[in-house]
Amino acid sequence: MFRTLLVTYFLLFCLSAVAAEPEPIAVIKTLDGPVWVERQGTRQAAVLNNHLHIADVVITGAKGRAGLLFSDGARVSLDPESTLQLERFRYAPAQKEFEMVLRLVRGIAAYVSGKVASFAPGAVRMETPVGVIGLRGTQFVAALAPETGAP
């Protein structure tokens, strides 16, 4: 009896730990050179098909490039020496909730829109140290000069 109870508690603990894992919002689909993912203050080397979550930071090295595919079909490409924070993302068509906020800290990022932009064009934006890009089309490129952080 005690053993059965112990196994039941263990299984419930494991299931709750799995349920607590946040839903991925994107995946790394292309990778070239040194690229890292920083999550909750821990930096690890990125690998193909790495799942990305809200608040993750993708960092490319001097010769690194990365291509991200979001769950709504949006695509973001990062050039070398870029840092992109995944601030907010919500793609919930059943609830009619759509939002994407990315923060380009440095470097160059190219964006091609997905379903969030289709359903709610004003819900997508990229923030930079010098301004905010609000999506009014289907694609854009943001570039920050490395020495000043300005475009």
C-alpha positions, -999 to +999 in steps of 0.1 A: +000+000+000+027+025+010+047+016-021+017+022-044+011+056-027+047+065-031+047+056-068+014+076-073+029+107-057+061+104-077+041+102-110+020+132-100+052+151-092+066+142-126+035+152-145+033+185-127+069+192-136+062+185-172+031+207-171+051+235-156+074+237-186+064+267-207+051+262-242+078+269-268+071+299-290+098+293-316+125+269-328+160+275-342+157+263-378+191+274-392+224+278-375+258+288-387+288+296-365+287+305-328+252+311-315+240+310-279+206+310-261+204+327-228+176+315-205+171+327-169+207+339-167+222+307-181+239+308-215+242+276-236+254+269-271+224+268-295+217+237-315+193+231-344+157+227-334+164+243-300+130+253-286+128+290-276+105+305-249+093+339-239+122+359-222+149+339-240+178+358-256+194+347-288+230+359-293+251+354-324+289+356-324+312+374-348+307+347-374+273+334-362+239+335-379+206+321-368+171+316-383+142+314-360+107+300-369+079+311-346+048+289-339+026+313-360+050+309-390+069+342-386+106+340-394+134+360-380+170+359-393+199+372-372+232+383-387+266+381-369+270+400-336+233+403-329+213+400-297+175+395-298+153+392-268+120+374-271+099+397-250+063+387-256+045+363-278+008+352-279-008+333-307-042+321-296-067+322-325-095+306-304-092+334-279-085+360-305-053+370-287-023+380-308+010+397-298+046+396-307+073+419-292+109+414-300+138+435-287+168+439-309+196+449-286+223+450-312+231+438-347+208+431-377+175+412-377+152+404-407+116+397-400+090+380-423+055+380-408+033+351-397-002+346-386+000+371-357+005+399-382-022+385-405-048+385-377-037+416-358-012+438-379-007+463-351+002+435-326+038+430-339+066+453-330+104+452-327+119+474-300+154+488-303+175+511-280+166+540-303+130+534-313+102+509-320+093+494-354+055+487-357+046+462-384+026+477-412+036+452-439+049+417-442+086+421-437+114+444-426+150+445-417+163+464-386+200+472-383+218+489-354+253+504-359+276+485-334+295+516-322+265+537-313+236+514-311+219+537-336+205+528-370 
